[in-house]
Amino acid sequence: MSSANPVYPVIWHIDHVRLIDQTRLPNEYDRVEIRRYEDMAMAIETMIVRGAPAIGVAAAYGMYLGARDIKTEDRSEFLAQLERVAERLRSTRPTAVNLFWAIARMIKVAQQTLGPVAHLKQVLLETAQEINAEDIKTCRQIGDYGLSVLPDFPSKLRILTHCNAGALATAGYGTALGVVRSAWTAGRLERVYADETRPRLQGAKLTAWECVQEGIPVTVITDNMAAHCMQLGMIDLVVVGADRIAANGDAANKIGTYSLALVAKAHNIPFYVAAPLSTIDFAIADGSQIPIEERNPNEVYQVGDTRLCPVGAEFYNPAFDVTPAHLIAAIITEYGAIAPANLKDELQPKQVV
Ligand code: MRU
């Protein structure tokens, strides 16, 4: 697959959604068909679709699928039942705010649209498709603004990233990997280093897969190798995605991001977060208020079906951590690269739900 055949993890096809099954990559490339909102909720929970913007887009389609099955012509009853669909979709994953943002946008459109219920349903489908298309455009803008923060020297950069903030984690193109893609197209990239990203290995499985599809040179390292690579001068820049950014610029992203930011700081390597405006949660003041998802301990004690740890040990499996704003050089958004301290002033007025 090349840029002529780009990766779109969530697509609307005639009357249903098709999701790339991200639990099967890189060994199998499959699409699953989703026709009911409950199936969409389960696809988000089981991470068939994952990554903050992608689950926002998936949840928007989930809202439409739920709306489509509501059997009433009464507007208030329709809105009440739509709220129950929203509740189920909101319960799937707690950290990525794009999920809540997309659901809120769908609810608001339903409330503000006049006319019969059939018309509301049609407008909901169009809104989900809009959210989908906007995200691809947004990611390309993030990629382009990312070019503006690249240091002039060396001419070809070695960029480290964590988890997967690529096309698979968005509607297409990616945020952090969007910056990487734009750097590659501009001839500014030597190589990507992809942290494997335990426990679910999104870096090893998904980021590496995306890079290989496009011929972008990629080296996978285990998470505990990043400091060593920096110490040896192998990394010029770090760029990661985010699941929720607080008003002060603290950023929640995949577990392990915080330690990467600390290590980058120790080596004087710039650390960037790339994310759309829909990932910023101005309702919360700082990162301590971001809900952190805890996942099944089996993700820690086993790899695939193989158990690694003795029965009797206990396990802790937070899926995300929070990188404090002072470790972040800038947040690269579709409105430009913005210092965390200026986020609220520069971007809050632009956010519409
Ligand atoms: O648990 P995941 O795989 O959904 O976590 C994904 C990440 O942490 C990504 O870095 C983040 O969502 C940004 S995606 C553009």
Residues whose N, C-alpha, C, O or C-beta is under 5 A from the ligand:
A	BS01	MRU	R50 G51 A52 P53 H162 C163 N164 A165 G166 A169 T175 Q202 G241 A242 D243 N253 K254
